[in-house]
């Protein structure tokens, strides 16, 4: 791939704007319910061309970030992003929007910390409010063994310049007064790994921001376009077969979640991935009382509070591999019991809804990124339960791979060949329940 001179990104200032500051609330509602020429679409629709330089499969956060950085950093704008549904309709719209970088391995810490740094400046770069609230992240320890792991993680984090430390129950109580840190629970809280830069982000806003910015650079975003086959010849990618016709291309990037192995099978690339559902739930909104994100690996639960006051809960992936995204009563019962062990005061709150997404789990709980045995076919897959955290850095590094033709140092440890060499990047100790 030939690197091009990146050009300054266009902004909405280049296009006519509609003044809305003088509208009343009722006028804004009326405006939103009718087709009005003055309100332009956030991104456009295009006819599917018969050739693109780069085709990205998956219109979620990772696919859109890759397209954006190809265009903005490397001047590669002849790019098509394909999604069989709508942009952000997969894992990007079904996650719980937590960001952190307090991982266990040096490779993981460096990688996710770069992503956190990109998130911190993303709203300004995209000119779009992604609602990033860095309110801190607490990973609770309920045993001596767990506390040792937290100290281990803290030291690895500090060596690499990541703000992370182990704190005692009194400090935990100051940060999250609703938590029961007494010695009465079955699993008492002995301490926690505290990561101040962690927090939550509006996941839809990130998708919309990347989509709008990519569109402004000239990237084509094709919704409702399913990939049904990938053409190869002499060990190289030559094209993509879609539900809307064939596209000739020499570069394809698999940025799917849940369906990644099906896409890989189209070119004969085998990956050690198991797909399982991950469920979550949200309560009715209440007055804000919980600042940090709270995670308990022992109880298999995590909880955070949104800006609207809802409590978002989740647990570990379901204990069986399947593609169903239906919620289950067993999940919500177990989740409620564990949440109440941590915060008994929530017993009267009502759960409004629950949902599930698909997680591609690898043996070492780390992603698979980079080239494959088929020339021109690259993968950004296997994210398990923490793909949202890595969206910006994954897009940045995959774009660099395509532009330079070789894996950047930051993603080199996550290559597919590590499963043959045995050089795994074991992140299970930092995955907790995945958040």
C-alpha positions in Angstrom: 0.0 0.0 0.0 1.4 3.4 -1.0 1.4 6.0 1.7 -0.1 9.3 0.7 0.2 12.7 2.0 -2.5 13.2 4.6 -4.6 16.3 4.1 -6.3 18.5 6.7 -9.7 17.1 7.5 -12.8 18.9 6.4 -15.2 20.2 9.0 -18.9 21.0 9.1 -17.8 24.6 8.8 -17.3 23.9 5.1 -21.0 23.2 4.6 -24.1 25.3 5.3 -25.3 25.2 8.8 -28.8 25.3 10.2 -29.3 27.7 13.1 -31.1 25.9 15.9 -30.2 27.9 19.0 -33.4 30.0 18.7 -35.7 27.0 18.4 -38.1 26.1 21.2 -38.2 22.5 22.5 -41.5 21.9 20.6 -40.0 23.3 17.4 -37.0 21.0 17.7 -39.3 18.0 18.1 -41.3 19.0 15.0 -38.1 19.5 13.1 -36.9 16.0 14.0 -40.2 14.4 13.0 -40.3 15.7 9.4 -38.0 15.7 6.5 -36.4 19.2 6.4 -33.9 20.2 3.7 -32.0 22.4 6.3 -31.1 19.4 8.4 -28.4 17.4 6.6 -27.5 13.8 7.3 -24.6 13.1 9.5 -23.1 10.9 6.7 -24.1 10.2 3.2 -25.3 7.3 1.1 -23.4 6.1 -2.0 -23.7 3.7 -4.8 -21.6 0.7 -4.4 -18.6 1.0 -6.7 -17.1 -2.0 -8.4 -13.6 -1.3 -7.0 -12.1 0.1 -3.8 -8.5 0.3 -2.7 -9.5 -1.0 0.8 -12.6 -2.8 1.9 -13.4 -3.0 5.7 -15.9 -5.6 6.8 -17.7 -4.4 9.9 -19.3 -1.0 10.4 -18.7 -0.8 14.1 -16.2 1.1 16.2 -13.1 -0.8 14.9 -14.1 -0.7 11.3 -15.0 3.0 11.3 -11.8 3.9 13.3 -9.7 2.1 10.8 -11.3 3.9 7.9 -11.0 7.3 9.7 -7.3 6.9 10.4 -6.6 5.6 6.9 -8.0 8.8 5.6 -6.9 11.3 8.2 -3.4 10.0 8.9 -2.4 8.4 5.6 -4.5 10.1 2.9 -6.1 6.7 1.8 -9.7 7.7 1.1 -10.7 5.1 -1.5 -12.2 3.0 1.3 -15.5 1.2 1.7 -16.9 0.1 5.1 -19.5 -2.7 4.7 -22.0 -3.7 7.3 -24.8 -6.2 6.8 -27.0 -4.2 9.3 -26.5 -0.6 10.4 -23.4 1.3 11.7 -22.8 0.4 15.3 -25.5 -2.2 15.4 -23.3 -5.0 16.6 -21.0 -5.1 19.6 -20.4 -1.3 19.4 -24.0 -0.7 20.3 -24.3 -3.5 22.8 -21.4 -2.9 25.1 -21.3 -1.1 28.5 -19.0 1.7 27.4 -16.1 1.3 29.9 -12.6 2.5 29.2 -9.4 1.7 31.2 -5.8 0.7 30.7 -4.9 -1.1 33.9 -4.1 -4.4 32.3 -1.7 -7.1 33.4 0.9 -7.7 30.7 3.3 -5.0 29.5 2.0 -5.5 25.9 -1.6 -5.1 27.0 -0.9 -2.0 29.3 1.0 -0.2 26.5 -1.7 -1.0 24.0 -4.8 0.0 26.0 -3.1 3.1 27.5 -2.5 4.4 23.9 -6.3 3.9 23.3 -7.2 5.7 26.5 -4.9 8.6 25.4 -6.7 8.8 22.1 -10.1 8.7 23.8 -9.1 11.7 25.9 -8.6 13.9 22.8 -11.1 12.3 20.5 -13.9 14.7 21.0 -11.7 17.6 20.0 -10.3 15.7 17.0 -13.6 14.6 15.6 -15.4 17.8 16.7 -18.1 15.5 18.3 -18.9 15.2 21.9 -18.3 11.5 22.9 -19.3 12.2 26.5 -16.1 10.7 28.1 -16.4 10.8 31.9 -13.1 9.8 33.6 -14.5 9.1 37.0 -12.2 6.3 38.0 -12.2 2.5 37.9 -12.2 0.1 41.0 -11.4 -3.6 40.7 -12.3 -5.1 44.1 -10.2 -7.8 45.8 -12.1 -10.3 48.1 -9.2 -12.6 49.0 -5.5 -12.5 49.7 -4.8 -14.1 46.3 -6.9 -11.5 44.5 -5.1 -8.7 46.5 -1.7 -10.1 45.4 -2.9 -10.0 41.8 -4.0 -6.3 42.2 -0.6 -5.4 43.6 1.1 -7.2 40.7 -1.1 -5.3 38.2 -0.4 -2.0 40.0 3.4 -2.4 39.7 3.2 -3.4 36.0 1.0 -0.3 35.4 3.3 2.1 37.3 6.4 0.9 35.5 4.7 1.9 32.2 3.5 5.2 33.5 -0.2 4.2 34.1 -1.9 5.8 37.1 -2.9 2.7 39.2 -2.6 1.8 42.8 -4.0 -0.6 45.5 -6.2 1.1 48.1 -7.7 -0.1 51.3 -11.4 -0.4 52.3 -11.6 3.0 53.9 -10.4 4.7 50.7 -12.9 2.6 48.7 -15.7 3.7 51.0 -14.8 7.4 50.3 -14.9 6.8 46.6 -18.0 4.7 46.6 -20.1 5.2 49.8 -22.8 2.8 48.6 -20.4 -0.2 48.7 -20.5 -2.5 51.8 -16.9 -2.7 52.9 -17.6 -4.2 56.3 -16.6 -7.7 57.3 -20.2 -9.0 57.2 -20.6 -10.0 53.6 -19.7 -13.5 52.5 -17.0 -12.0 50.3 -15.6 -9.0 52.2 -13.8 -6.3 50.3 -10.1 -6.4 51.3 -8.9 -3.7 48.9 -9.1 -2.6 45.3 -7.0 -1.6 42.3 -7.8 2.0 41.8 -7.3 3.4 38.3 -8.3 7.1 38.2 -8.2 7.6 34.4 -10.8 4.9 33.8 -14.4 5.8 33.1 -17.3 5.6 30.8 -18.0 6.9 27.3 -21.2 7.1 25.2 -20.6 4.3 22.8 -23.1 5.5 20.2 -21.4 8.9 20.1 -18.0 7.3 19.4 -19.5 5.4 16.4 -21.3 8.5 15.1 -18.2 10.7 15.5 -16.0 8.3 13.6 -18.7 7.7 10.9 -19.2 11.4 10.3 -15.5 12.2 10.2 -14.8 9.3 7.8 -17.6 10.4 5.5 -16.2 13.9 5.4 -12.9 12.5 4.2 -14.7 10.7 1.3 -14.9 7.2 2.8 -18.0 5.3 1.6 -20.1 3.8 4.4 -22.4 1.0 3.1 -25.1 -0.2 5.5 -27.3 -3.1 4.6 -24.5 -4.7 2.6 -23.7 -8.3 3.6 -20.4 -9.9 2.6 -21.2 -13.4 1.2 -17.7 -14.3 -0.1 -14.2 -13.2 -0.6 -12.3 -13.9 -3.8 -8.6 -15.0 -3.8 -6.1 -16.0 -6.4 -2.5 -17.1 -6.0 -2.7 -16.5 -2.3 -3.9 -13.0 -2.6 -7.2 -11.2 -2.0 -8.8 -10.1 -5.3 -12.3 -9.1 -4.4 -15.3 -9.2 -2.1 -18.7 -10.7 -3.0 -21.6 -8.8 -1.4 -25.4 -8.9 -1.4 -25.2 -5.8 -3.6 -22.6 -7.0 -6.1 -18.9 -7.7 -6.4 -16.1 -5.3 -5.4 -12.6 -5.7 -6.7 -9.9 -4.9 -4.1 -6.5 -5.9 -3.0 -6.9 -5.2 0.7 -9.6 -6.5 3.0 -9.8 -6.0 6.8 -12.0 -8.2 9.0 -13.3 -6.0 11.8 -16.3 -8.1 12.8 -17.3 -9.3 16.2 -19.3 -12.5 16.6 -19.0 -13.4 12.9 -15.2 -13.1 12.6 -14.6 -16.8 12.1 -17.2 -17.0 9.4 -15.5 -14.2 7.5 -12.1 -15.9 8.0 -13.5 -19.1 6.7 -14.2 -17.4 3.4 -10.4 -17.2 2.7 -9.4 -20.4 4.6 -7.9 -18.6 7.6 -8.4 -20.6 10.8 -8.4 -18.8 14.2 -8.7 -20.2 17.7 -11.9 -18.3 18.6 -15.0 -19.3 20.5 -18.1 -17.1 20.3 -20.3 -16.7 23.4 -23.0 -14.2 24.5 -22.3 -11.5 27.0 -25.4 -10.1 28.8 -26.0 -6.8 30.5 -28.8 -4.8 32.1 -29.8 -1.3 33.1 -32.0 0.1 35.9 -34.4 3.0 36.1 -32.6 6.3 36.5 -31.9 7.6 40.0 -30.0 10.6 41.5 -26.3 10.1 40.8 -24.5 8.5 43.7 -21.8 6.2 42.1 -18.8 7.9 40.6 -16.3 5.1 39.8 -16.9 2.0 37.8 -16.9 -0.9 40.2 -15.8 -4.4 39.2 -15.6 -7.6 41.2 -14.0 -10.6 39.5 -14.9 -12.9 42.4 -18.6 -12.1 42.2 -18.5 -11.8 38.4 -20.2 -8.5 38.3 -19.5 -4.8 37.4 -21.6 -1.7 37.7 -21.4 1.9 36.6 -23.8 4.8 36.6 -24.6 6.8 33.5 -25.0 10.6 33.2 -28.8 10.0 33.2 -28.7 8.2 36.5 -29.2 4.6 35.2 -27.1 1.8 36.7 -25.5 -0.4 34.1 -24.7 -4.0 35.2 -22.9 -6.8 33.6 -21.2 -10.1 34.3 -18.9 -12.6 32.6 -19.8 -14.2 29.3 -22.4 -17.0 29.3 -20.8 -20.4 30.0 -21.7 -21.9 26.6 -20.9 -21.0 23.0 -23.8 -19.8 20.8 -25.0 -17.0 18.6 -28.2 -16.2 20.5 -28.5 -12.6 21.8 -31.6 -13.2 23.9 -31.5 -12.3 27.6 -32.1 -15.0 30.2 -33.8 -15.0 33.6 -30.9 -17.0 35.1 -28.5 -14.2 34.2 -30.6 -11.4 35.8 -31.3 -13.4 39.0 -27.6 -14.2 39.5 -26.6 -10.6 38.6 -29.1 -9.1 41.1 -27.9 -11.3 43.9 -24.2 -10.4 43.4 -24.9 -6.7 43.0 -26.8 -6.7 46.3 -23.9 -8.4 48.0 -21.8 -5.3 47.1 -24.5 -2.6 47.5 -27.5 -3.8 49.6 -29.2 -0.4 49.3 -30.1 -1.1 45.7 -32.7 -3.7 46.6 -35.7 -1.5 45.7 -34.4 -0.4 42.3 -36.2 -1.7 39.2 -34.5 -3.2 36.2 -35.7 -1.7 33.0 -34.2 -3.9 30.3 -31.4 -6.3 29.5 -29.6 -7.3 26.4 -26.7 -9.4 25.0 -23.9 -9.1 22.5 -21.5 -11.6 21.0 -17.9 -12.0 22.2 -15.1 -13.7 20.3 -12.9 -15.3 23.0 -9.3 -16.3 22.3 -7.3 -18.8 24.5 -5.2 -16.0 26.0 -7.9 -13.3 26.3 -6.0 -11.0 23.9 -7.1 -9.9 20.4 -5.8 -11.2 17.0 -4.5 -8.3 14.9 -2.4 -8.0 11.8 -1.8 -9.9 8.5 -2.7 -13.5 7.8 -1.4 -16.2 5.5 -3.5 -14.7 2.7 -1.9 -11.6 1.2 -4.0 -8.5 1.6 -6.3 -10.1 4.2 -5.9 -8.5 7.6 -7.8 -9.2 10.9 -8.8 -7.1 13.9 -10.8 -9.6 15.8 -11.0 -11.7 19.0 -11.7 -8.9 21.4 -13.7 -10.8 23.9 -15.3 -8.4 26.3 -13.1 -5.4 25.9 -13.2 -4.3 22.2 -14.7 -1.0 23.0 -11.8 0.1 25.1 -9.4 -0.6 22.2 -11.4 1.0 19.3 -9.3 4.1 18.7 -5.9 2.4 19.0 -7.0 -0.6 17.0 -8.1 1.6 14.2 -5.0 3.7 14.4 -2.6 0.7 14.3 -4.5 -1.2 11.6 -4.4 1.9 9.4 -0.7 2.1 10.0 -0.3 -1.6 9.0 -2.2 -1.1 5.8 -0.2 2.1 4.9 3.2 0.7 5.7 2.7 -2.9 4.8 4.0 -4.3 8.1 2.7 -4.7 11.6 3.4 -1.7 14.0 5.3 -2.6 17.2 2.2 -1.9 19.3 0.2 -4.7 17.7 3.0 -7.1 16.8 2.5 -9.2 20.0 -1.1 -9.9 19.0 -0.4 -11.6 15.7 -2.1 -14.8 14.7 1.3 -16.6 14.6 1.6 -16.4 18.4 -0.6 -19.5 18.7 1.9 -21.5 16.8 5.0 -20.1 18.5 3.4 -20.3 22.0 4.2 -16.6 22.8 0.8 -15.9 24.2 -0.3 -12.6 25.8 -2.2 -13.9 28.8 -4.6 -11.2 30.0 -7.1 -13.4 31.9 -5.7 -12.1 35.2 -6.7 -8.5 34.2 -9.9 -9.4 32.4 -11.8 -10.0 35.6 -15.3 -10.3 34.3 -14.1 -8.6 31.1 -14.5 -5.0 32.3 
